[in-house]
């Protein structure tokens, strides 16, 4: 990649620094992060590499091996680019750091990612966190990794238009090899849980059905959850939906008599939080069978109560769940397309890929793509 950097920007005496931020996959606990609930993600071994050095002209230069367009902007540039432009992610981080009072120097930045865009594996969070971490090192800012995750989240809100929770950025910043992260998104209490999967593999399957989260129903779900919380607070003292257990919901179900959609949304959140707790316990007890069952239940809830699945995701999940060597399968991430995550017997992975690909092709006329992922470390400088 260094040759690509020199081809893009030329060679000079300034050292080029290299950083890497992974993507992430969420094993269970979706659409619970922005409601203050629990999630269980891990960083993965695919991600974004960022090379940078000071620019000779004091300008901000952005380039990517994944996109043809290069940008050269004044270092004082603070305006958004057109919607869906990849440059909004680094610009968002740079703008927020400038707002905090840090003097941004002229820079040449080159990004290269191997996470499929729009697949739901946090390619955007990977770019954001890579940028935030790299600039924190260049500027010697006092930010912790968790503070950088928050900064990246704010940048996505302001520059990409997605009202995301903290899950993606936290996992990308805080990932640990061979571990997943049990995270309470309200308190930000977290702990690392070993992924002892023995003879099992985590297989991500991409629908290759493109989605645009900021233009989709994602923000609508956020608003529906805000409405549900307001309704629930008429009869309870909960401060976020993440505090709602299935038992509490039963006691206050009449709060949703006039809004059955809000009831469905809360029912998913309450049950999904419980599933995360049970799934972590199952994993720690080496009960991978139970872990897989909870994955299956999670997909049903996301499909029926949260309405964020798609025909393509359902086709993949149904095909995977029909195989006796698959312990569990579910959509992962925001939904509306993207990927599934399946727990597959390691010695049957190739058979899984062939079988599911054929079934999916017949159901949708689309070609699925498969990735065997490993839980990996979070953002870091590469020396």
ABEGO torsion letter per residue (X at the ends): XAAAAAAAAEBBABBBBBBBBBBBBBABGBGAAAAGBBBBBBBBABEBBBBBBBBAAGBBBBBBAABABBBBBBAABABBBBBGBAAAAAAAAAAAAAAAGBBBBBBBBBBBBABBBGAGAGAAAAAAAAAAAAAAAAAGBABBAAAAAAAAAAAAAAAAGBBBBAAAAAAAAABBBGBBBBBBAAAGBBBBBBBBAEABBBBBBBAGBBBBAAABAAAAAAAAAAAAAAAAAAABABABAAABBAAAAAAAAAAAAABAAAAAAAAAAAAAAAAAAAAAAAAAAGBAAAAAAAAAAAAAAAAAAAGABBAAAAAAAAAAAABAABABBBBBEAEGEEBBBBBBBAAAAAAAAAAAAAAAAAAAGBBBBBBBBBBBBBBBBBX
